[in-house]
Amino acid sequence: MKAKLDVKKVKPKNKKQKEKAAKKRKHEDLDASSEDEGIHLKETRTSDEPVPKKTKWVNKQRVLVLCARGINHRDRHLMKDLKTLMPHHRSEPKMERWKTLSVVNEMCEMKHCNKVVLFEGRRKRDLYMWLANAGQGPSVKFLIENINTMGEMKLTGNCLRGSRPLLSFDQNFTKHPHLAVIKELLTQTFGVPNHHPKSQPFVDRVVSFTYLDNRIWYRHFQILSEDGGLAEVGPRFVMNPIKIFEGSFTGDPIWENPNYQSPAKHRQLLRKSAKDKYLNKQQQKVDQEVNAPKVTHDFDPHAEVFQGDEQSKAKELLEKEEQREAQEQERQAIEEEHKRMKKKEEMRKLKKMAQAKTKTGKKALTNGKKKAIKAKKAKAKVDEDSE
């Protein structure tokens, strides 16, 4: 008897599967060769010696970019644009709004990040941005205004993705101490580290920060030529600083903006001004009528005496004087009639009052007489009964 052997049938591979396997092998070989290019191994090495590592990438800054729930679609696109411009970022899902901001420090430890960019939304219309040095501090809170994303602008710039930008700051960042702190945070977050694995070894774009009207204006340009030709790429937005805290999302406030006004308060003032618009117009009309001068110009009645014919002017003046005298007499007569009418009305009122008093007196007398007669009759009846 021949022993039965269990032989597994091997299906022949397709051409596609063979091609995929060959590609995988090629990629693995390329990765191994790229990793070993910068490493020079010794001919003899003991087991205790560490493997030499690459020393080019020294500044290992990693930025955690995330948002809280409740932001607008435009704010979300702005966050995506910043992620594309920052190859050294680490992403994180949306954070719940009921969580405290101190949780972000734990997220940074888990992701091995040094800096944080956190976006918060309020009422689906207001956007706040936090910049913080994770763990140690400080942290800055901004109000983001006038947002324009890359998709909205559609400008002609076409810079290289992942290239290192030049950061341009205004002279005002060296004059004020709070702006110096903000400048350091901006350079460490938006500046791409040298020799970063995901960055390109080219410099073809500029990120400018200008301080104007108590706000920081963010602009992104592409370098077209060495002469200084620029083309705006986007995005663009304005950062209104609110507070600077000592720690990372915690601690005492180091600086506070005295000119800051919340957008909800601003909208409330606009509604109030629109509500009182009609009332203000009516009040202005009444004030104008009350304060308007009664006599706008003081004319001299005898200024036109020596113009024209003297006899005709004299006749006109005599006629005007006669008219004035007649008007004054009429006015006096009207006033006297009014006085007489008032006196007559007063006399009538007095007579009515006197007549009313006499009538009440007569009624009282008649009532008293009737009561006296009734009392006499009652006494007479009582005397008769007693007899």
C-alpha positions as a Markdown table, in Angstrom:
| # | Residue | x | y | z |
|---|---|---|---|---|
| 1 | Met | 0.0 | 0.0 | 0.0 |
| 2 | Lys | 1.3 | 3.4 | -1.0 |
| 3 | Ala | 1.1 | 6.1 | 1.7 |
| 4 | Lys | -1.2 | 8.9 | 0.8 |
| 5 | Leu | 0.5 | 12.3 | 0.8 |
| 6 | Asp | -1.5 | 15.5 | 1.6 |
| 7 | Val | -0.5 | 17.9 | -1.1 |
| 8 | Lys | -2.0 | 21.4 | -1.1 |
| 9 | Lys | -3.0 | 22.7 | -4.5 |
| 10 | Val | -1.3 | 26.1 | -5.1 |
| 11 | Lys | -3.3 | 28.4 | -7.3 |
| 12 | Pro | -1.2 | 30.1 | -10.0 |
| 13 | Lys | -0.9 | 33.9 | -9.4 |
| 14 | Asn | -2.4 | 36.3 | -11.9 |
| 15 | Lys | -0.3 | 38.8 | -13.7 |
| 16 | Lys | -1.7 | 41.7 | -11.7 |
| 17 | Gln | -0.7 | 40.0 | -8.4 |
| 18 | Lys | 2.8 | 39.3 | -9.7 |
| 19 | Glu | 3.2 | 43.0 | -10.8 |
| 20 | Lys | 2.1 | 44.2 | -7.3 |
| 21 | Ala | 4.5 | 41.9 | -5.6 |
| 22 | Ala | 7.3 | 43.1 | -7.8 |
| 23 | Lys | 6.5 | 46.8 | -7.1 |
| 24 | Lys | 6.4 | 46.1 | -3.3 |
| 25 | Arg | 9.9 | 44.6 | -3.5 |
| 26 | Lys | 11.2 | 47.5 | -5.5 |
| 27 | His | 9.8 | 50.1 | -3.0 |
| 28 | Glu | 11.2 | 48.2 | 0.0 |
| 29 | Asp | 14.7 | 48.1 | -1.7 |
| 30 | Leu | 14.5 | 51.8 | -2.5 |
| 31 | Asp | 13.5 | 52.7 | 1.1 |
| 32 | Ala | 16.3 | 50.6 | 2.5 |
| 33 | Ser | 18.8 | 52.2 | 0.1 |
| 34 | Ser | 17.6 | 55.7 | 0.9 |
| 35 | Glu | 17.8 | 55.1 | 4.6 |
| 36 | Asp | 21.3 | 53.7 | 4.4 |
| 37 | Glu | 22.7 | 56.4 | 2.0 |
| 38 | Gly | 23.5 | 58.9 | 4.8 |
| 39 | Ile | 24.8 | 56.3 | 7.2 |
| 40 | His | 28.4 | 55.1 | 7.0 |
| 41 | Leu | 28.9 | 51.9 | 9.0 |
| 42 | Lys | 32.3 | 50.8 | 10.3 |
| 43 | Glu | 33.9 | 47.6 | 9.2 |
| 44 | Thr | 33.9 | 46.3 | 12.7 |
| 45 | Arg | 31.5 | 47.3 | 15.4 |
| 46 | Thr | 30.7 | 46.0 | 18.9 |
| 47 | Ser | 27.2 | 45.2 | 19.9 |
| 48 | Asp | 27.1 | 48.1 | 22.5 |
| 49 | Glu | 27.8 | 50.9 | 20.1 |
| 50 | Pro | 24.6 | 52.7 | 18.9 |
| 51 | Val | 23.7 | 53.0 | 15.2 |
| 52 | Pro | 24.6 | 56.4 | 13.9 |
| 53 | Lys | 21.6 | 58.6 | 13.0 |
| 54 | Lys | 21.0 | 61.4 | 10.6 |
| 55 | Thr | 21.9 | 64.8 | 12.1 |
| 56 | Lys | 20.5 | 67.2 | 9.5 |
| 57 | Trp | 17.0 | 67.6 | 10.8 |
| 58 | Val | 17.7 | 69.3 | 14.1 |
| 59 | Asn | 14.7 | 71.6 | 14.7 |
| 60 | Lys | 12.0 | 69.0 | 15.3 |
| 61 | Gln | 9.0 | 71.3 | 15.6 |
| 62 | Arg | 5.6 | 69.6 | 15.2 |
| 63 | Val | 2.4 | 71.6 | 15.2 |
| 64 | Leu | -0.9 | 70.0 | 16.2 |
| 65 | Val | -3.7 | 71.6 | 14.2 |
| 66 | Leu | -7.3 | 70.8 | 15.3 |
| 67 | Cys | -10.7 | 72.4 | 15.8 |
| 68 | Ala | -13.6 | 72.2 | 18.2 |
| 69 | Arg | -17.1 | 71.3 | 17.1 |
| 70 | Gly | -19.3 | 74.2 | 16.0 |
| 71 | Ile | -17.1 | 75.9 | 13.3 |
| 72 | Asn | -18.4 | 77.1 | 10.0 |
| 73 | His | -17.6 | 75.5 | 6.6 |
| 74 | Arg | -15.4 | 78.5 | 5.7 |
| 75 | Asp | -13.5 | 78.1 | 8.9 |
| 76 | Arg | -13.0 | 74.5 | 8.2 |
| 77 | His | -11.6 | 75.3 | 4.7 |
| 78 | Leu | -9.2 | 77.9 | 6.2 |
| 79 | Met | -7.9 | 75.2 | 8.6 |
| 80 | Lys | -7.3 | 72.8 | 5.6 |
| 81 | Asp | -5.4 | 75.6 | 3.8 |
| 82 | Leu | -3.1 | 76.1 | 6.7 |
| 83 | Lys | -2.5 | 72.4 | 6.9 |
| 84 | Thr | -1.4 | 72.3 | 3.3 |
| 85 | Leu | 1.0 | 75.2 | 3.9 |
| 86 | Met | 2.5 | 73.5 | 7.0 |
| 87 | Pro | 4.1 | 70.2 | 6.1 |
| 88 | His | 5.3 | 69.8 | 9.8 |
| 89 | His | 1.7 | 69.6 | 11.1 |
| 90 | Arg | -0.1 | 66.8 | 12.9 |
| 91 | Ser | -3.8 | 66.4 | 12.5 |
| 92 | Glu | -6.4 | 65.4 | 15.1 |
| 93 | Pro | -10.2 | 64.8 | 14.9 |
| 94 | Lys | -12.6 | 67.4 | 16.2 |
| 95 | Met | -12.6 | 68.1 | 19.9 |
| 96 | Glu | -15.9 | 68.1 | 21.9 |
| 97 | Arg | -16.9 | 71.5 | 23.2 |
| 98 | Trp | -17.7 | 70.3 | 26.7 |
| 99 | Lys | -14.0 | 69.3 | 27.2 |
| 100 | Thr | -11.7 | 71.7 | 28.9 |
| 101 | Leu | -8.8 | 73.2 | 26.9 |
| 102 | Ser | -6.2 | 71.6 | 29.2 |
| 103 | Val | -7.0 | 68.3 | 27.3 |
| 104 | Val | -5.2 | 69.7 | 24.3 |
| 105 | Asn | -1.9 | 69.5 | 26.2 |
| 106 | Glu | -2.4 | 65.7 | 26.7 |
| 107 | Met | -3.2 | 65.4 | 23.0 |
| 108 | Cys | 0.1 | 67.1 | 22.2 |
| 109 | Glu | 2.0 | 64.7 | 24.4 |
| 110 | Met | 0.4 | 61.7 | 22.6 |
| 111 | Lys | 1.2 | 63.2 | 19.2 |
| 112 | His | 4.7 | 64.4 | 20.3 |
| 113 | Cys | 3.9 | 68.0 | 19.2 |
| 114 | Asn | 5.5 | 71.2 | 20.5 |
| 115 | Lys | 3.0 | 73.8 | 19.2 |
| 116 | Val | -0.8 | 73.9 | 19.0 |
| 117 | Val | -3.2 | 75.7 | 16.6 |
| 118 | Leu | -6.7 | 75.3 | 17.9 |
| 119 | Phe | -9.8 | 76.8 | 16.2 |
| 120 | Glu | -13.0 | 77.5 | 18.2 |
| 121 | Gly | -16.4 | 78.5 | 16.7 |
| 122 | Arg | -19.1 | 80.5 | 18.3 |
| 123 | Arg | -22.7 | 80.8 | 17.0 |
| 124 | Lys | -21.7 | 79.4 | 13.6 |
| 125 | Arg | -20.3 | 82.9 | 12.7 |
| 126 | Asp | -17.4 | 83.8 | 15.0 |
| 127 | Leu | -14.0 | 82.1 | 14.9 |
| 128 | Tyr | -11.3 | 82.1 | 17.6 |
| 129 | Met | -7.8 | 80.8 | 17.2 |
| 130 | Trp | -5.4 | 79.7 | 19.9 |
| 131 | Leu | -1.6 | 79.6 | 19.5 |
| 132 | Ala | 0.2 | 77.9 | 22.3 |
| 133 | Asn | 3.5 | 76.4 | 23.2 |
| 134 | Ala | 2.4 | 73.0 | 24.5 |
| 135 | Gly | 3.2 | 72.2 | 28.1 |
| 136 | Gln | 5.1 | 75.3 | 29.0 |
| 137 | Gly | 3.3 | 78.3 | 27.5 |
| 138 | Pro | 2.6 | 81.0 | 26.7 |
| 139 | Ser | -0.6 | 80.9 | 24.7 |
| 140 | Val | -2.4 | 83.6 | 22.7 |
| 141 | Lys | -6.1 | 83.9 | 21.9 |
| 142 | Phe | -7.1 | 85.6 | 18.6 |
| 143 | Leu | -10.4 | 86.6 | 17.0 |
| 144 | Ile | -10.2 | 85.8 | 13.2 |
| 145 | Glu | -11.9 | 88.3 | 10.9 |
| 146 | Asn | -12.3 | 88.8 | 7.1 |
| 147 | Ile | -11.5 | 85.2 | 6.1 |
| 148 | Asn | -10.8 | 84.5 | 2.5 |
| 149 | Thr | -9.7 | 80.9 | 1.6 |
| 150 | Met | -7.7 | 79.7 | -1.4 |
| 151 | Gly | -10.8 | 78.4 | -3.1 |
| 152 | Glu | -12.7 | 81.7 | -2.8 |
| 153 | Met | -9.8 | 84.0 | -4.0 |
| 154 | Lys | -8.8 | 82.0 | -7.1 |
| 155 | Leu | -5.6 | 84.0 | -7.6 |
| 156 | Thr | -2.9 | 83.4 | -10.1 |
| 157 | Gly | -0.2 | 82.1 | -7.7 |
| 158 | Asn | 1.2 | 78.5 | -8.1 |
| 159 | Cys | 3.9 | 77.9 | -5.5 |
| 160 | Leu | 5.5 | 74.6 | -4.6 |
| 161 | Arg | 3.6 | 72.6 | -2.0 |
| 162 | Gly | 5.7 | 71.9 | 1.1 |
| 163 | Ser | 8.4 | 74.4 | 0.4 |
| 164 | Arg | 9.8 | 76.5 | 3.2 |
| 165 | Pro | 8.4 | 80.1 | 3.4 |
| 166 | Leu | 10.1 | 83.3 | 4.3 |
| 167 | Leu | 8.4 | 85.0 | 7.3 |
| 168 | Ser | 8.1 | 88.8 | 7.0 |
| 169 | Phe | 7.2 | 90.9 | 10.0 |
| 170 | Asp | 6.5 | 94.5 | 10.4 |
| 171 | Gln | 8.7 | 96.9 | 12.4 |
| 172 | Asn | 6.0 | 97.3 | 15.0 |
| 173 | Phe | 6.7 | 93.7 | 16.3 |
| 174 | Thr | 10.0 | 95.0 | 17.8 |
| 175 | Lys | 8.5 | 98.1 | 19.5 |
| 176 | His | 5.8 | 96.5 | 21.7 |
| 177 | Pro | 6.6 | 93.6 | 24.2 |
| 178 | His | 3.4 | 91.7 | 23.6 |
| 179 | Leu | 4.0 | 91.7 | 19.9 |
| 180 | Ala | 7.5 | 90.3 | 20.5 |
| 181 | Val | 5.9 | 87.3 | 22.2 |
| 182 | Ile | 3.4 | 86.9 | 19.4 |
| 183 | Lys | 6.1 | 87.1 | 16.8 |
| 184 | Glu | 8.1 | 84.3 | 18.5 |
| 185 | Leu | 5.0 | 82.1 | 18.6 |
| 186 | Leu | 4.2 | 82.8 | 14.9 |
| 187 | Thr | 7.8 | 82.0 | 13.8 |
| 188 | Gln | 7.8 | 78.7 | 15.6 |
| 189 | Thr | 4.4 | 77.6 | 14.4 |
| 190 | Phe | 4.3 | 78.8 | 10.7 |
| 191 | Gly | 8.1 | 78.4 | 10.0 |
| 192 | Val | 8.9 | 75.0 | 8.5 |
| 193 | Pro | 12.0 | 73.4 | 10.1 |
| 194 | Asn | 15.1 | 73.0 | 7.9 |
| 195 | His | 15.6 | 69.6 | 6.3 |
| 196 | His | 12.2 | 68.4 | 7.3 |
| 197 | Pro | 11.3 | 65.1 | 5.6 |
| 198 | Lys | 8.0 | 66.3 | 4.1 |
| 199 | Ser | 9.4 | 69.7 | 3.0 |
| 200 | Gln | 10.9 | 70.7 | -0.3 |
| 201 | Pro | 14.4 | 72.3 | -0.4 |
| 202 | Phe | 13.2 | 75.4 | -2.2 |
| 203 | Val | 12.1 | 78.9 | -1.1 |
| 204 | Asp | 9.5 | 80.3 | -3.4 |
| 205 | Arg | 6.9 | 81.9 | -1.1 |
| 206 | Val | 6.5 | 84.6 | 1.6 |
| 207 | Val | 4.2 | 84.8 | 4.6 |
| 208 | Ser | 3.8 | 88.4 | 5.7 |
| 209 | Phe | 2.5 | 89.6 | 9.1 |
| 210 | Thr | 1.7 | 93.3 | 9.4 |
| 211 | Tyr | 0.4 | 95.2 | 12.4 |
| 212 | Leu | -2.2 | 97.8 | 11.6 |
| 213 | Asp | -5.3 | 99.1 | 13.4 |
| 214 | Asn | -4.5 | 97.0 | 16.5 |
| 215 | Arg | -4.7 | 93.8 | 14.4 |
| 216 | Ile | -2.3 | 91.4 | 12.6 |
| 217 | Trp | -2.9 | 91.0 | 8.9 |
| 218 | Tyr | -1.9 | 87.6 | 7.4 |
| 219 | Arg | -1.0 | 87.5 | 3.7 |
| 220 | His | 0.6 | 84.7 | 1.6 |
| 221 | Phe | 2.6 | 85.5 | -1.6 |
| 222 | Gln | 4.5 | 83.5 | -4.2 |
| 223 | Ile | 8.0 | 84.8 | -5.3 |
| 224 | Leu | 7.9 | 85.2 | -9.1 |
| 225 | Ser | 11.3 | 86.6 | -9.7 |
| 226 | Glu | 14.5 | 87.7 | -7.9 |
| 227 | Asp | 13.6 | 91.4 | -8.4 |
| 228 | Gly | 10.8 | 91.2 | -5.8 |
| 229 | Gly | 7.8 | 90.3 | -8.0 |
| 230 | Leu | 5.1 | 88.7 | -5.9 |
| 231 | Ala | 1.7 | 87.2 | -6.6 |
| 232 | Glu | -0.8 | 86.5 | -3.8 |
| 233 | Val | -1.8 | 82.9 | -3.3 |
| 234 | Gly | -4.0 | 83.0 | -0.2 |
| 235 | Pro | -5.5 | 82.4 | 2.2 |
| 236 | Arg | -5.9 | 85.8 | 3.8 |
| 237 | Phe | -7.3 | 86.7 | 7.2 |
| 238 | Val | -7.0 | 89.2 | 10.1 |
| 239 | Met | -6.0 | 88.2 | 13.7 |
| 240 | Asn | -7.3 | 90.4 | 16.5 |
| 241 | Pro | -5.3 | 89.6 | 19.6 |
| 242 | Ile | -7.5 | 89.3 | 22.8 |
| 243 | Lys | -5.3 | 87.9 | 25.6 |
| 244 | Ile | -1.9 | 86.4 | 26.3 |
| 245 | Phe | -1.8 | 83.7 | 29.0 |
| 246 | Glu | 1.2 | 82.6 | 31.0 |
| 247 | Gly | 0.7 | 78.9 | 30.6 |
| 248 | Ser | -0.6 | 76.6 | 27.8 |
| 249 | Phe | -4.3 | 77.3 | 27.8 |
| 250 | Thr | -4.1 | 78.1 | 31.5 |
| 251 | Gly | -2.4 | 80.5 | 33.9 |
| 252 | Asp | -2.8 | 84.2 | 34.6 |
| 253 | Pro | -3.3 | 86.7 | 31.7 |
| 254 | Ile | 0.0 | 88.5 | 31.0 |
| 255 | Trp | -1.6 | 91.0 | 28.5 |
| 256 | Glu | -5.2 | 92.0 | 27.6 |
| 257 | Asn | -6.3 | 94.1 | 24.6 |
| 258 | Pro | -8.1 | 97.2 | 25.9 |
| 259 | Asn | -9.6 | 98.0 | 22.5 |
| 260 | Tyr | -11.2 | 94.6 | 22.0 |
| 261 | Gln | -15.0 | 94.4 | 21.6 |
| 262 | Ser | -16.7 | 91.1 | 21.1 |
| 263 | Pro | -18.6 | 90.5 | 17.8 |
| 264 | Ala | -21.8 | 89.8 | 19.7 |
| 265 | Lys | -21.6 | 93.1 | 21.5 |
| 266 | His | -20.9 | 94.9 | 18.2 |
| 267 | Arg | -23.9 | 93.3 | 16.5 |
| 268 | Gln | -26.1 | 94.3 | 19.5 |
| 269 | Leu | -25.0 | 97.9 | 19.2 |
| 270 | Leu | -25.8 | 97.9 | 15.5 |
| 271 | Arg | -29.3 | 96.5 | 16.1 |
| 272 | Lys | -29.9 | 99.2 | 18.7 |
| 273 | Ser | -28.8 | 102.0 | 16.4 |
| 274 | Ala | -31.1 | 100.6 | 13.6 |
| 275 | Lys | -34.0 | 100.4 | 16.1 |
| 276 | Asp | -33.7 | 104.0 | 17.2 |
| 277 | Lys | -33.3 | 105.3 | 13.7 |
| 278 | Tyr | -36.9 | 106.5 | 13.3 |
| 279 | Leu | -37.0 | 107.9 | 16.8 |
| 280 | Asn | -33.8 | 109.9 | 16.2 |
| 281 | Lys | -35.2 | 111.4 | 13.0 |
| 282 | Gln | -38.4 | 112.5 | 14.7 |
| 283 | Gln | -36.4 | 114.0 | 17.6 |
| 284 | Gln | -34.2 | 115.9 | 15.2 |
| 285 | Lys | -37.2 | 117.4 | 13.5 |
| 286 | Val | -38.7 | 118.6 | 16.8 |
| 287 | Asp | -35.3 | 120.0 | 17.9 |
| 288 | Gln | -35.0 | 121.8 | 14.6 |
| 289 | Glu | -38.4 | 123.4 | 14.9 |
| 290 | Val | -37.8 | 124.4 | 18.5 |
| 291 | Asn | -34.4 | 125.9 | 18.0 |
| 292 | Ala | -35.1 | 127.5 | 14.6 |
| 293 | Pro | -34.6 | 131.3 | 14.7 |
| 294 | Lys | -37.8 | 133.3 | 14.4 |
| 295 | Val | -36.2 | 136.3 | 12.7 |
| 296 | Thr | -33.6 | 135.2 | 10.1 |
| 297 | His | -32.6 | 138.6 | 8.8 |
| 298 | Asp | -32.9 | 142.1 | 10.4 |
| 299 | Phe | -34.2 | 144.4 | 7.6 |
| 300 | Asp | -34.0 | 148.2 | 7.9 |
| 301 | Pro | -37.5 | 149.5 | 7.1 |
| 302 | His | -36.0 | 152.8 | 5.8 |
| 303 | Ala | -33.2 | 151.3 | 3.7 |
| 304 | Glu | -35.1 | 151.7 | 0.4 |
| 305 | Val | -36.1 | 155.3 | 0.9 |
| 306 | Phe | -33.5 | 156.8 | -1.3 |
| 307 | Gln | -33.9 | 154.3 | -4.1 |
| 308 | Gly | -36.2 | 155.2 | -7.0 |
| 309 | Asp | -38.7 | 158.1 | -7.1 |
| 310 | Glu | -38.9 | 160.0 | -3.8 |
| 311 | Gln | -42.6 | 160.9 | -4.0 |
| 312 | Ser | -43.7 | 157.4 | -4.8 |
| 313 | Lys | -41.6 | 156.0 | -2.0 |
| 314 | Ala | -43.0 | 158.5 | 0.4 |
| 315 | Lys | -46.6 | 157.6 | -0.6 |
| 316 | Glu | -45.8 | 153.9 | -0.1 |
| 317 | Leu | -44.4 | 154.5 | 3.3 |
| 318 | Leu | -47.4 | 156.6 | 4.3 |
| 319 | Glu | -49.7 | 153.8 | 3.1 |
| 320 | Lys | -47.7 | 151.2 | 5.1 |
| 321 | Glu | -47.9 | 153.3 | 8.2 |
| 322 | Glu | -51.7 | 153.7 | 7.8 |
| 323 | Gln | -52.0 | 150.0 | 7.3 |
| 324 | Arg | -50.0 | 149.3 | 10.4 |
| 325 | Glu | -52.1 | 151.7 | 12.5 |
| 326 | Ala | -55.3 | 150.1 | 11.2 |
| 327 | Gln | -54.0 | 146.6 | 12.0 |
| 328 | Glu | -53.0 | 147.7 | 15.5 |
| 329 | Gln | -56.5 | 149.2 | 16.1 |
| 330 | Glu | -58.1 | 146.0 | 14.9 |
| 331 | Arg | -55.9 | 144.0 | 17.1 |
| 332 | Gln | -56.7 | 146.2 | 20.1 |
| 333 | Ala | -60.5 | 145.9 | 19.4 |
| 334 | Ile | -60.2 | 142.1 | 19.2 |
| 335 | Glu | -58.3 | 142.0 | 22.4 |
| 336 | Glu | -60.9 | 144.2 | 24.2 |
| 337 | Glu | -63.7 | 141.9 | 22.9 |
| 338 | His | -61.8 | 138.9 | 24.2 |
| 339 | Lys | -61.5 | 140.6 | 27.6 |
| 340 | Arg | -65.3 | 141.4 | 27.7 |
| 341 | Met | -66.2 | 137.8 | 26.7 |
| 342 | Lys | -64.0 | 136.5 | 29.5 |
| 343 | Lys | -65.6 | 138.8 | 32.0 |
| 344 | Lys | -69.1 | 137.8 | 30.8 |
| 345 | Glu | -68.2 | 134.1 | 31.2 |
| 346 | Glu | -66.8 | 134.7 | 34.7 |
| 347 | Met | -70.0 | 136.6 | 35.7 |
| 348 | Arg | -72.1 | 133.8 | 34.3 |
| 349 | Lys | -70.1 | 131.2 | 36.3 |
| 350 | Leu | -70.5 | 133.3 | 39.5 |
| 351 | Lys | -74.3 | 133.6 | 38.9 |
| 352 | Lys | -74.6 | 129.8 | 38.4 |
| 353 | Met | -72.7 | 129.2 | 41.5 |
| 354 | Ala | -74.9 | 131.6 | 43.5 |
| 355 | Gln | -78.1 | 130.0 | 42.1 |
| 356 | Ala | -76.9 | 126.6 | 42.9 |
| 357 | Lys | -76.2 | 127.6 | 46.5 |
| 358 | Thr | -79.6 | 129.2 | 46.9 |
| 359 | Lys | -81.3 | 126.1 | 45.6 |
| 360 | Thr | -79.4 | 123.9 | 48.0 |
| 361 | Gly | -80.3 | 126.2 | 50.9 |
| 362 | Lys | -84.0 | 126.2 | 50.0 |
| 363 | Lys | -84.1 | 122.5 | 49.8 |
| 364 | Ala | -82.4 | 122.2 | 53.2 |
| 365 | Leu | -85.0 | 124.6 | 54.7 |
| 366 | Thr | -87.9 | 122.7 | 53.2 |
| 367 | Asn | -86.5 | 119.4 | 54.5 |
| 368 | Gly | -86.0 | 120.9 | 58.0 |
| 369 | Lys | -89.6 | 122.2 | 58.1 |
| 370 | Lys | -90.9 | 118.8 | 57.0 |
| 371 | Lys | -88.9 | 117.1 | 59.7 |
| 372 | Ala | -90.1 | 119.5 | 62.4 |
| 373 | Ile | -93.8 | 118.9 | 61.4 |
| 374 | Lys | -93.3 | 115.1 | 61.6 |
| 375 | Ala | -91.7 | 115.4 | 65.0 |
| 376 | Lys | -94.7 | 117.5 | 66.3 |
| 377 | Lys | -97.2 | 115.0 | 65.0 |
| 378 | Ala | -95.3 | 112.1 | 66.6 |
| 379 | Lys | -95.3 | 113.9 | 70.0 |
| 380 | Ala | -99.0 | 114.6 | 69.7 |
| 381 | Lys | -99.7 | 110.9 | 69.1 |
| 382 | Val | -97.6 | 109.9 | 72.1 |
| 383 | Asp | -99.5 | 112.4 | 74.4 |
| 384 | Glu | -102.8 | 111.0 | 73.3 |
| 385 | Asp | -101.8 | 107.5 | 73.9 |
| 386 | Ser | -100.6 | 108.3 | 77.4 |
| 387 | Glu | -103.9 | 110.0 | 78.3 |
